[in-house]
């Protein structure tokens, strides 16, 4: 394993267990583009590479299945997991947020959602955070106009408000912890810059490339899904989000082809080898 990747794995070990979160990353990044179903054995091979025991992975998959993320199918002694269709929209929104081009302009307007107490408010709150909405006050959520509203918040009262005056801009600035997000971007860049340098000097093997790819998106996803991706006009002048995205995109493009080779050889589902990914995969991080 390349030294920069080994250091990231050691960093991961010092954190509270995030096996379930890594599974979500792996599915969204690598399995959904190739059909959405994968053998447990494929997952276990990946997690073995980052020194996570198979019993921990099995427990995580059981919990995610019980929580409604996946369906489990057993064929003989083999288990296969498929993303539940109703969660596909959640993955699609996250995919656009992680890999899509940043906003190039701004209309000067934003969505304002009002969510009443009761019902499934907790689920709506988590879905809105993942979709890029911020909350300046309890029950009030805002985002630049055009951000998709997740299904969990479809019952909210929706308003479109101008942010062209100082009060509107202040509302936006108070809706997201931009200082914390900026610090998280800087930490991400410090963690992955050595990998970028290493990849500039030599190629990664398919296995190392796949490990690097999933860890890269796992860490980047944790930051960018809490970033509303505000237009440049609303961001601090020294905002590090763009530099972090450029770094992530450069590494991703360097490891994508060999990591797909690993999936070609080791990835399987209930029908055999995983199907090839569509063209959308190669368009990730393209502006």
C-alpha positions in Angstrom: 0.0 0.0 0.0 1.5 3.4 -0.9 2.7 5.4 2.2 0.2 8.2 1.7 -2.7 5.7 1.6 -1.4 3.8 4.6 -1.3 7.1 6.6 -4.9 7.8 5.7 -5.9 4.3 6.8 -4.1 4.9 10.2 -6.0 8.1 10.5 -9.2 6.3 9.9 -8.4 3.8 12.6 -8.0 6.5 15.2 -11.6 7.8 14.5 -14.8 6.3 15.9 -16.0 3.4 13.7 -17.4 4.7 10.5 -17.8 1.4 8.7 -21.5 2.1 7.8 -20.6 5.5 6.4 -17.8 4.0 4.3 -20.3 1.4 2.9 -22.6 4.3 1.8 -19.6 6.0 0.2 -18.6 2.8 -1.6 -22.1 2.1 -2.9 -22.6 5.7 -4.1 -19.3 6.1 -5.7 -18.6 2.7 -7.2 -21.6 0.3 -7.0 -24.5 2.4 -8.0 -22.8 3.3 -11.4 -22.4 -0.5 -12.0 -26.0 -1.6 -11.3 -26.5 -1.0 -7.6 -26.0 -4.5 -6.3 -22.9 -6.2 -5.0 -21.8 -9.4 -3.3 -20.8 -9.3 0.3 -17.6 -11.0 -0.6 -16.6 -7.9 -2.7 -17.2 -5.6 0.2 -15.2 -7.9 2.5 -12.2 -7.8 0.1 -12.2 -4.0 0.2 -12.5 -3.7 3.9 -9.8 -6.3 4.5 -7.5 -3.9 2.6 -8.1 -1.2 5.2 -7.9 -3.6 8.1 -11.6 -3.7 9.1 -12.7 -7.1 10.3 -15.4 -9.0 8.4 -17.6 -9.3 11.5 -17.7 -5.5 11.7 -18.7 -5.2 8.1 -21.4 -7.9 8.4 -22.8 -6.0 11.4 -22.8 -2.7 9.5 -24.6 -4.3 6.6 -27.2 -5.8 8.8 -27.9 -2.4 10.5 -28.1 -0.6 7.1 -30.5 -3.2 5.8 -32.6 -2.9 8.9 -32.6 0.9 8.5 -34.0 0.5 5.0 -30.9 1.3 2.9 -30.4 -2.1 1.3 -32.2 -5.3 0.4 -30.4 -8.5 1.1 -30.6 -11.6 -1.2 -29.1 -14.9 -0.3 -28.1 -17.4 -3.0 -26.7 -20.5 -1.5 -24.0 -19.4 0.9 -23.5 -16.1 -0.8 -25.2 -12.8 0.2 -25.8 -9.9 -2.1 -26.9 -6.4 -1.2 -28.9 -4.0 -3.4 -29.7 -0.3 -2.8 -33.4 0.1 -2.0 -35.0 2.0 -4.9 -36.6 4.7 -2.6 -33.1 5.7 -1.4 -32.0 6.3 -5.0 -33.1 9.9 -4.9 -30.9 10.5 -1.8 -27.9 9.0 -3.7 -28.7 11.0 -6.8 -28.8 14.3 -4.9 -25.6 13.5 -3.1 -23.9 12.5 -6.4 -24.7 15.8 -7.9 -23.5 17.6 -4.8 -20.2 15.7 -4.6 -19.2 15.4 -8.3 -21.2 18.1 -10.1 -19.8 21.5 -11.3 -20.0 24.3 -8.8 -22.5 27.1 -9.2 -21.3 29.6 -11.8 -23.7 32.4 -11.1 -26.5 33.4 -8.8 -29.9 34.9 -9.3 -30.0 36.8 -6.1 -32.8 34.6 -4.7 -33.0 31.7 -2.3 -35.5 29.0 -1.2 -36.9 29.4 2.3 -38.6 26.4 3.8 -40.7 26.4 7.0 -41.1 23.0 8.7 -43.7 22.5 11.4 -43.2 20.5 14.5 -44.2 16.8 14.6 -44.3 14.3 11.8 -40.9 13.0 10.6 -39.1 16.3 11.3 -35.8 14.5 12.2 -35.7 12.7 8.9 -36.5 16.0 7.0 -33.7 17.8 8.9 -31.0 15.2 8.0 -32.2 15.1 4.4 -32.1 18.9 4.1 -28.6 19.1 5.5 -27.4 16.5 3.0 -29.1 18.4 0.2 -27.2 21.6 1.1 -29.8 23.6 3.1 -28.8 25.6 6.1 -30.8 26.5 9.1 -30.5 30.0 10.8 -33.4 29.2 13.2 -35.3 26.1 14.3 -37.7 24.9 11.6 -36.4 27.4 9.0 -34.2 26.2 6.2 -32.6 28.1 3.3 -30.6 27.5 0.2 -29.8 29.3 -3.1 -32.8 29.1 -5.4 -32.7 25.9 -7.6 -31.4 23.5 -5.0 -33.6 20.4 -5.1 -35.9 19.8 -2.1 -35.6 16.2 -0.8 -38.8 14.1 -0.6 -38.6 14.1 3.2 -39.3 17.9 3.2 -41.9 18.0 0.4 -44.6 19.0 2.9 -42.7 22.2 4.0 -44.0 25.6 3.3 -41.9 27.0 0.4 -41.1 30.6 -0.2 -38.7 32.3 -2.6 -37.0 35.3 -1.1 -34.6 38.0 -2.5 -31.2 38.1 -0.9 -30.0 41.2 -2.7 -30.1 43.4 0.4 -27.9 43.3 3.5 -30.6 41.5 5.6 -30.9 38.7 3.0 -27.2 38.2 2.8 -26.9 38.2 6.6 -29.6 35.5 6.7 -27.6 33.4 4.3 -24.3 33.9 6.2 -25.9 32.8 9.5 -27.4 29.6 8.0 -24.2 27.7 7.6 -21.1 27.2 9.8 -18.8 28.3 7.0 -15.7 28.7 9.4 -16.0 25.0 10.4 -16.5 24.0 6.8 -13.5 26.0 5.7 -11.4 24.3 8.4 -12.6 20.9 7.3 -11.6 21.6 3.7 -8.1 22.7 4.8 -7.7 19.5 6.8 -8.9 17.4 3.8 -6.3 19.1 1.6 -3.5 18.5 4.2 -4.5 14.8 4.4 -4.6 14.1 0.7 -1.9 16.4 -0.8 0.8 13.7 -0.1 -1.3 11.3 -2.2 -1.5 13.7 -5.1 2.3 14.1 -5.0 2.8 10.4 -4.9 0.5 9.8 -7.8 2.3 12.4 -9.8 5.4 10.2 -9.6 4.1 6.7 -10.1 0.9 4.7 -10.9 -1.1 2.9 -8.3 -2.0 -0.7 -8.6 -5.7 -1.5 -9.2 -6.2 -2.5 -5.5 -4.4 0.5 -4.1 -6.2 2.7 -6.6 -9.6 1.4 -5.4 -8.7 1.9 -1.8 -7.5 5.4 -2.4 -10.6 6.3 -4.4 -13.0 5.2 -1.7 -11.1 6.8 1.1 -10.8 10.0 -0.9 -14.5 10.3 -1.5 -15.3 9.2 2.0 -13.4 12.1 3.5 -14.4 14.6 0.8 -18.1 13.6 1.1 -18.0 14.3 4.8 -17.1 17.9 4.1 -18.9 18.7 0.8 -22.3 17.4 1.9 -22.3 20.0 4.7 -21.2 22.7 2.2 -24.2 24.5 0.6 -22.0 25.3 -2.4 -22.9 28.9 -2.3 -22.2 31.0 -5.4 -18.8 32.8 -5.3 -20.5 36.2 -4.6 -21.7 34.9 -1.2 -18.4 33.3 -0.1 -15.4 34.7 1.8 -12.6 35.8 -0.5 -10.2 33.1 0.9 -12.7 30.2 0.7 -10.9 26.9 0.2 -13.7 24.9 -1.2 -12.7 25.3 -4.8 -9.1 24.3 -4.1 -10.3 21.2 -2.2 -12.5 20.2 -5.1 -9.7 20.7 -7.6 -7.4 18.4 -5.5 -10.1 15.8 -5.1 -10.8 15.8 -8.8 -7.2 15.5 -9.7 -6.7 12.5 -7.5 -10.0 10.9 -8.6 -9.1 11.1 -12.2 -5.7 9.6 -11.5 -7.1 6.5 -9.7 -10.4 6.0 -11.6 -9.2 3.8 -14.5 -7.1 1.4 -12.3 -9.8 1.3 -9.6 -12.3 0.2 -12.2 -10.0 -2.5 -13.2 -10.1 -3.8 -9.6 -13.9 -3.9 -9.8 -13.7 -5.6 -13.2 -11.7 -8.4 -11.6 -13.2 -8.7 -8.1 -16.6 -7.1 -8.2 -19.6 -9.4 -8.6 -23.4 -9.5 -8.0 -26.1 -12.1 -8.1 -25.7 -12.4 -11.9 -21.9 -12.7 -12.0 -19.4 -9.9 -12.8 -20.5 -6.4 -12.3 -21.8 -4.6 -15.4 -19.7 -1.8 -16.9 -20.3 1.7 -15.7 -22.0 4.3 -17.9 -20.4 7.4 -19.3 -21.5 9.5 -16.4 -18.7 8.1 -14.3 -16.0 9.6 -16.5 -17.7 13.0 -16.3 -17.3 13.3 -12.5 -15.4 16.4 -11.4 -15.5 17.9 -14.9 -16.5 21.6 -15.0 
